[in-house]
């Protein structure tokens, strides 16, 4: 026994390297603080995109120690400066995550305290915080107090939880799958289709609905297709609408769609991952009429509330449908579970192990209040309007006026290869890196897409974007011999 204790003491001493002293912690924090301050201060002048590939050998794990100074050097050169600089206000391509600093402080606290927020028994405060944030969202979107919800890693898991509930509420399994029908927009975010495949509904019938000139679902087409399918012996069960499509920022006619779903007893799911929190603004509030008719809703705080990537949310009215798939018990957990279900985040999500995500939203809301978030959203709406006005003056063509902050445009080439010109222009935009834009295809046309949502995107950012576009347009025109 003495030998065993001696050996334990030796290992105990050697393992102390994992617990830095207070002096060492202060030194490490000082280095990280200096790096983060330099990073944030450099963002306005830094490129928003770099096509340079990371050097894989820089990340080699060989078991040897590396100083934090060297670690930060590798991180800076091989991670933070390559690809899309997601923290930059110049990230105007895909729907950007925000990255507000106070949320990073929350993540630091959550990681140090290592709270486990999957079950209330383990951390009643962490779970209570999550419930309070979900209750706030229920009030915001007109959901009843009895609805269940979850803070997820993002829109993909949020939508999957909702669609799983729809599946189980309507009993879509076995031979019933191939006769069941889902109705959706061709511009619906692809994570919903991915979720249907993951939850075993790959073989359901998908009906793509007709869109109007503003890329919104035509409610009459939905009604007609439902009636046709019923007459043909199929079983409609789910309609998925968007409150802010990724392609064009469109908000589908939620009230009309919701009423059609109620009339036909279909599950109505709304993917509001991008646009949902614009309900906070006076300018957009009326566009969300009917959102309370949804049976389920997905919305991402890491988009419309400018948080770092890693926080989505879902609300579902039918508690039993959610618990059917996600509430399980195990002998080893008998001390932690009271058996009722529904109160623990693990009961309404695929996750059992769960990071303390709630703090990254609760802390900023407490420190800043809600008003700065509303103001920032309103600013993005106006910046989008300003961009459209200015780029039209420069001679570009534009898509319809968007509901939110995604818009698309292209340079017209009447007697030439218009798609080829704009593809070349986007390639130059990516090569330049001043700001990051993306592309999509609308009705067969290649278009360049701008998404204004980063809290760091300002008037100067838009002006810089416009200057870059006209400069690169002229460059491409000269190289392709276009006037």
DONUVO-442932 format. One line per 4 residues: number of its first residue (from 0); their letters; for each residue x negated, y, z negated of C-alpha. Coordinates in Angstrom, 1 decimal. Layout:
N
NUM) a) X:Y:Z; ...
//
This chain:
483
0) xxxx) 0.0:0.0:0.0; -2.9:2.4:-0.8; -4.3:1.9:2.7; -0.9:2.6:4.2
4) xxxx) -0.6:5.9:2.2; -4.1:6.9:3.2; -3.4:6.3:6.9; -0.1:8.3:6.6
8) xxxx) -2.0:11.2:5.0; -4.5:11.2:7.8; -1.8:11.3:10.5; 0.1:13.9:8.5
12) xxxx) -2.9:16.2:8.6; -3.6:15.6:12.3; 0.1:16.3:13.2; 0.0:19.7:11.5
16) xxxx) -1.0:21.1:14.9; 2.7:21.1:15.8; 3.4:23.5:12.9; 1.5:26.7:13.5
20) xxxx) 0.8:28.9:10.4; 2.5:32.2:10.1; -0.7:33.9:11.2; -0.9:31.7:14.3
24) xxxx) 2.8:32.3:15.0; 2.3:36.1:14.9; -0.6:35.7:17.3; 1.4:33.6:19.7
28) xxxx) 4.4:35.9:19.5; 2.1:38.9:20.1; 0.8:37.4:23.3; 4.3:36.5:24.6
32) xxxx) 5.6:39.9:23.6; 2.9:41.6:25.6; 3.5:39.4:28.6; 7.3:39.9:28.6
36) xxxx) 6.9:43.7:28.2; 4.6:43.8:31.2; 6.9:41.6:33.2; 10.0:43.8:32.6
40) xxxx) 8.0:47.0:33.1; 6.7:45.7:36.5; 10.1:44.6:37.9; 11.0:47.9:39.6
44) xxxx) 7.9:47.8:41.8; 7.5:44.1:42.2; 8.6:42.1:45.2; 12.0:40.4:44.8
48) xxxx) 11.0:37.4:46.9; 7.9:35.5:47.8; 7.8:32.5:50.2; 4.5:31.4:48.9
52) xxxx) 4.5:27.8:47.5; 3.5:26.9:44.0; 0.2:25.1:43.5; 1.2:21.7:42.0
56) xxxx) -2.2:21.1:40.6; -1.7:24.1:38.3; 0.9:22.1:36.3; -1.2:19.0:35.9
60) xxxx) -0.7:17.2:32.5; -4.1:15.7:31.5; -3.7:15.6:27.8; -6.2:18.4:27.2
64) xxxx) -5.4:21.6:25.3; -4.9:24.9:27.1; -4.9:28.3:25.5; -1.7:30.4:25.5
68) xxxx) -3.5:33.0:27.5; -4.2:30.5:30.2; -0.6:29.1:30.0; 0.8:32.6:30.5
72) xxxx) -1.6:33.1:33.4; -0.4:29.9:35.1; 3.3:30.8:34.4; 2.8:34.3:35.8
76) xxxx) 1.0:33.2:39.0; 2.8:30.0:39.8; 6.3:30.5:38.4; 7.4:34.1:37.8
80) xxxx) 5.9:35.5:41.0; 7.0:32.9:43.5; 10.4:32.2:45.1; 13.3:34.5:44.1
84) xxxx) 12.5:36.9:41.3; 15.8:36.2:39.6; 15.3:38.9:36.9; 14.8:41.6:39.6
88) xxxx) 17.4:44.1:40.5; 16.4:43.4:44.0; 17.9:39.9:43.8; 20.8:40.7:46.2
92) xxxx) 21.1:37.3:47.9; 22.8:34.5:46.0; 25.1:35.4:43.0; 22.3:36.4:40.6
96) xxxx) 22.1:35.4:36.9; 21.4:38.4:34.8; 18.8:37.9:32.1; 19.5:40.7:29.6
100) xxxx) 16.8:40.9:26.9; 19.0:40.5:23.9; 20.3:37.1:25.2; 16.6:36.0:25.3
104) xxxx) 16.3:36.9:21.6; 19.3:34.7:20.9; 17.8:31.8:22.7; 14.6:32.3:20.7
108) xxxx) 16.6:32.1:17.4; 18.6:29.1:18.7; 15.4:27.2:19.6; 13.6:28.0:16.3
112) xxxx) 16.5:27.0:14.1; 17.3:24.1:16.5; 21.0:24.1:15.7; 22.9:21.2:17.2
116) xxxx) 26.2:22.5:18.4; 27.9:19.4:19.7; 29.7:18.5:16.5; 31.0:20.7:13.7
120) xxxx) 29.7:18.4:11.0; 26.2:19.2:12.2; 26.6:22.9:12.5; 30.0:24.3:11.6
124) xxxx) 28.8:27.9:12.2; 27.5:27.2:15.7; 30.8:25.4:16.7; 32.9:28.1:15.1
128) xxxx) 31.0:30.7:17.1; 31.7:28.8:20.3; 35.4:28.5:19.5; 35.6:32.3:18.8
132) xxxx) 34.0:33.1:22.2; 36.5:30.7:23.9; 39.4:32.3:22.0; 38.2:35.7:23.3
136) xxxx) 38.3:34.3:26.8; 41.7:32.8:26.3; 43.0:36.2:25.4; 41.2:37.8:28.4
140) xxxx) 42.7:35.4:30.9; 46.1:34.9:29.4; 45.6:31.3:28.3; 47.5:30.0:25.2
144) xxxx) 45.7:29.4:21.9; 46.4:25.7:22.3; 44.1:25.5:25.3; 40.8:23.7:24.9
148) xxxx) 37.5:25.0:26.2; 33.8:24.5:26.4; 30.6:26.5:26.9; 28.8:24.6:29.6
152) xxxx) 25.5:24.9:31.4; 27.1:26.6:34.3; 30.0:26.5:36.8; 29.2:23.0:38.1
156) xxxx) 29.9:21.3:34.8; 32.8:23.7:34.0; 34.5:22.9:37.3; 33.8:19.1:36.8
160) xxxx) 35.5:19.1:33.4; 38.5:20.9:34.8; 38.8:18.6:37.8; 38.4:15.5:35.6
164) xxxx) 41.3:16.7:33.5; 43.4:17.2:36.7; 42.6:13.7:37.8; 43.5:12.2:34.4
168) xxxx) 46.7:14.2:34.0; 48.0:12.9:37.3; 46.5:9.4:36.9; 44.5:9.5:40.2
172) xxxx) 42.8:6.1:40.2; 42.7:2.9:42.1; 44.8:2.6:45.2; 46.4:6.0:44.4
176) xxxx) 43.2:7.8:45.3; 43.4:7.4:49.0; 47.0:8.8:49.2; 46.3:11.8:46.9
180) xxxx) 45.8:15.3:48.3; 43.6:18.2:47.2; 44.1:21.7:48.8; 41.3:24.2:48.9
184) xxxx) 39.7:27.0:50.9; 36.9:26.3:53.4; 35.0:28.9:51.4; 35.4:27.2:48.0
188) xxxx) 32.1:26.8:46.2; 30.6:23.4:47.1; 30.2:22.4:43.4; 33.9:21.6:43.3
192) xxxx) 33.5:19.1:46.2; 30.5:17.7:44.5; 32.5:17.3:41.3; 35.3:15.4:43.1
196) xxxx) 32.7:13.0:44.4; 31.0:12.5:41.0; 34.4:11.8:39.2; 35.3:9.1:41.7
200) xxxx) 37.6:11.1:44.0; 35.4:11.0:47.1; 38.2:9.3:49.1; 41.0:11.7:48.3
204) xxxx) 42.5:13.6:51.2; 41.1:17.1:51.5; 43.2:19.8:53.1; 41.3:22.9:54.1
208) xxxx) 43.7:25.8:54.0; 44.0:28.6:56.6; 42.4:32.0:55.6; 43.5:35.5:56.4
212) xxxx) 41.2:38.2:57.8; 39.9:38.9:54.3; 39.0:35.2:53.8; 41.8:34.6:51.4
216) xxxx) 44.0:31.5:51.3; 47.3:32.0:53.1; 49.9:30.9:50.6; 52.5:30.1:53.2
220) xxxx) 50.0:27.6:54.8; 49.5:25.9:51.4; 53.3:25.6:51.0; 53.7:24.2:54.5
224) xxxx) 50.9:21.7:54.1; 52.3:20.4:50.7; 55.7:19.9:52.3; 54.2:18.1:55.3
228) xxxx) 52.2:15.8:53.1; 55.2:14.9:50.9; 57.3:14.1:54.0; 54.4:11.8:55.2
232) xxxx) 54.3:9.9:51.9; 51.2:11.4:50.5; 50.8:12.6:46.9; 49.7:16.2:46.5
236) xxxx) 48.2:16.8:43.0; 45.6:19.6:43.0; 45.1:23.1:44.4; 41.8:24.8:43.9
240) xxxx) 41.6:28.6:44.4; 38.8:31.1:43.9; 38.6:34.4:42.0; 35.5:35.6:43.8
244) xxxx) 34.3:33.3:46.6; 30.5:33.0:47.1; 30.6:33.7:50.8; 32.7:36.9:50.8
248) xxxx) 33.7:37.7:47.2; 37.4:37.2:48.0; 40.0:36.6:45.4; 42.8:34.3:46.6
252) xxxx) 46.5:35.3:46.0; 46.5:33.7:42.6; 50.1:34.5:41.6; 51.6:33.1:44.9
256) xxxx) 49.5:30.0:44.7; 50.3:29.5:41.0; 54.1:29.7:41.7; 53.8:27.2:44.5
260) xxxx) 51.9:24.8:42.2; 54.5:25.2:39.5; 57.3:24.5:42.0; 55.6:21.4:43.2
264) xxxx) 54.2:20.2:39.8; 50.6:20.4:41.0; 47.5:21.1:38.9; 46.3:24.6:39.6
268) xxxx) 42.6:25.2:39.1; 40.8:28.5:39.6; 37.1:28.7:40.1; 36.3:32.2:38.8
272) xxxx) 32.6:31.5:38.1; 31.5:34.6:39.9; 34.3:37.0:39.7; 36.2:36.2:36.6
276) xxxx) 34.8:38.9:34.3; 35.7:41.6:36.7; 39.1:41.4:35.1; 37.5:43.7:32.5
280) xxxx) 37.4:46.6:35.0; 40.4:48.8:35.6; 39.7:48.8:39.4; 40.0:45.0:39.7
284) xxxx) 42.4:44.0:36.9; 45.4:43.9:39.2; 43.6:41.4:41.6; 43.8:38.8:38.8
288) xxxx) 47.6:38.8:38.5; 48.6:35.2:38.2; 45.4:33.9:36.7; 47.3:32.9:33.6
292) xxxx) 49.3:30.4:35.7; 46.2:28.3:36.1; 46.1:24.9:34.4; 42.3:25.3:34.2
296) xxxx) 39.7:28.0:34.8; 36.0:28.1:35.2; 34.0:31.3:34.6; 30.3:32.0:34.2
300) xxxx) 29.0:34.5:31.6; 25.6:34.1:33.2; 27.0:35.8:36.2; 29.6:38.5:35.3
304) xxxx) 28.2:39.1:31.8; 24.6:39.3:33.0; 23.2:36.6:30.8; 20.2:34.3:31.6
308) xxxx) 21.0:31.2:33.6; 22.5:28.4:31.6; 26.0:29.5:30.3; 29.3:28.7:32.0
312) xxxx) 32.7:28.1:30.5; 35.9:26.3:31.1; 39.4:26.6:29.8; 42.0:23.9:30.1
316) xxxx) 45.6:24.1:29.0; 46.3:20.3:28.8; 44.3:19.2:25.7; 45.3:15.5:26.1
320) xxxx) 44.0:15.3:29.7; 40.6:16.6:28.6; 40.3:14.3:25.6; 41.2:11.3:27.7
324) xxxx) 37.8:11.3:29.4; 35.6:13.0:26.8; 36.7:12.0:23.3; 34.8:8.9:22.1
328) xxxx) 33.7:7.6:18.8; 30.8:5.4:17.7; 30.0:3.5:14.4; 26.8:5.4:13.9
332) xxxx) 28.8:8.7:14.1; 31.5:7.8:11.6; 30.3:10.3:9.0; 30.4:13.2:11.5
336) xxxx) 33.8:12.7:13.2; 37.2:13.1:11.6; 39.0:11.2:14.4; 41.4:13.9:15.4
340) xxxx) 39.4:15.2:18.4; 39.5:18.5:20.1; 37.6:20.6:17.6; 34.1:19.5:18.6
344) xxxx) 32.5:20.6:21.8; 31.4:17.0:22.4; 35.1:16.0:22.7; 35.7:18.2:25.8
348) xxxx) 32.5:17.8:27.7; 30.2:15.0:29.1; 27.5:16.4:26.7; 26.9:15.0:23.3
352) xxxx) 23.5:16.6:22.8; 24.3:20.3:23.1; 22.1:23.4:23.0; 23.3:26.3:20.8
356) xxxx) 24.5:28.2:23.9; 27.1:30.3:22.1; 24.5:32.5:20.4; 23.2:33.8:23.8
360) xxxx) 26.6:35.4:24.4; 27.8:36.2:20.9; 24.6:38.1:19.9; 24.6:40.5:22.9
364) xxxx) 28.4:41.2:22.5; 27.8:42.0:18.8; 24.8:44.2:19.5; 26.1:46.1:22.5
368) xxxx) 29.9:45.8:22.2; 31.9:45.1:25.3; 31.9:48.6:26.9; 28.4:48.4:28.5
372) xxxx) 29.4:45.2:30.2; 32.5:46.8:31.7; 30.6:49.9:32.8; 27.9:47.7:34.5
376) xxxx) 30.5:45.8:36.4; 32.1:49.0:37.5; 28.7:50.3:38.6; 28.2:47.2:40.8
380) xxxx) 31.6:47.8:42.5; 30.6:51.3:43.4; 27.1:50.3:44.6; 28.7:47.8:46.9
384) xxxx) 31.0:50.6:48.3; 28.0:52.9:48.7; 26.0:50.2:50.6; 28.8:49.6:53.0
388) xxxx) 29.3:53.3:53.7; 25.5:53.8:54.3; 24.9:50.7:56.4; 27.8:51.5:58.7
392) xxxx) 26.2:54.9:59.3; 23.0:53.0:60.3; 24.9:51.2:63.1; 25.4:47.8:61.5
396) xxxx) 28.7:45.9:61.7; 30.5:45.0:58.5; 33.0:42.4:57.4; 36.3:43.4:55.7
400) xxxx) 36.3:45.5:52.5; 35.5:43.0:49.7; 37.5:42.5:46.5; 34.3:42.4:44.4
404) xxxx) 30.6:42.9:45.1; 29.7:40.5:47.9; 29.7:41.9:51.4; 28.3:40.8:54.7
408) xxxx) 27.0:42.5:57.8; 25.1:42.0:61.0; 23.4:44.0:63.7; 25.5:44.0:66.9
412) xxxx) 23.8:42.9:70.1; 26.5:43.2:72.8; 24.6:41.7:75.7; 22.2:39.4:74.0
416) xxxx) 21.7:36.7:71.4; 23.3:38.3:68.4; 22.9:35.3:66.1; 19.3:34.9:67.2
420) xxxx) 18.6:38.6:66.4; 20.1:38.5:63.0; 18.4:35.2:62.1; 15.1:36.8:63.1
424) xxxx) 16.0:39.8:61.0; 16.7:37.7:57.9; 13.5:35.9:58.4; 11.7:39.3:58.4
428) xxxx) 13.6:40.3:55.2; 12.4:37.2:53.4; 8.8:37.7:54.7; 8.9:41.3:53.5
432) xxxx) 10.2:40.5:50.0; 11.1:44.0:49.0; 14.6:42.8:48.1; 16.1:39.4:48.6
436) xxxx) 19.2:38.9:50.8; 20.8:35.7:52.1; 23.0:34.6:55.0; 26.2:32.7:55.7
440) xxxx) 28.4:31.8:58.6; 31.8:33.5:58.9; 34.1:32.2:61.7; 31.1:30.9:63.6
444) xxxx) 29.0:34.1:63.3; 25.7:34.2:61.5; 25.8:37.1:59.1; 23.6:38.6:56.4
448) xxxx) 25.0:38.6:52.9; 24.5:41.0:50.0; 25.6:40.2:46.5; 25.4:43.1:43.9
452) xxxx) 25.6:41.7:40.4; 22.2:42.0:38.7; 22.4:44.5:35.8; 19.1:45.9:37.0
456) xxxx) 20.5:46.7:40.5; 20.7:50.5:40.7; 21.3:53.2:43.3; 17.5:53.3:44.0
460) xxxx) 17.7:49.5:44.7; 20.4:50.0:47.3; 18.5:52.9:49.0; 15.4:50.7:49.1
464) xxxx) 17.4:47.9:50.7; 18.8:50.3:53.4; 15.3:51.6:54.2; 14.0:48.0:54.5
468) xxxx) 16.9:47.0:56.7; 16.4:49.8:59.2; 12.7:49.4:59.3; 12.9:45.7:59.9
472) xxxx) 15.7:46.0:62.4; 13.5:48.3:64.4; 10.6:45.9:64.2; 12.7:42.9:65.4
476) xxxx) 14.3:45.0:68.2; 10.8:46.0:69.4; 9.6:42.4:69.3; 12.7:41.1:71.1
480) xxx) 12.8:44.0:73.6; 16.2:45.2:72.4; 17.1:48.9:72.2
//
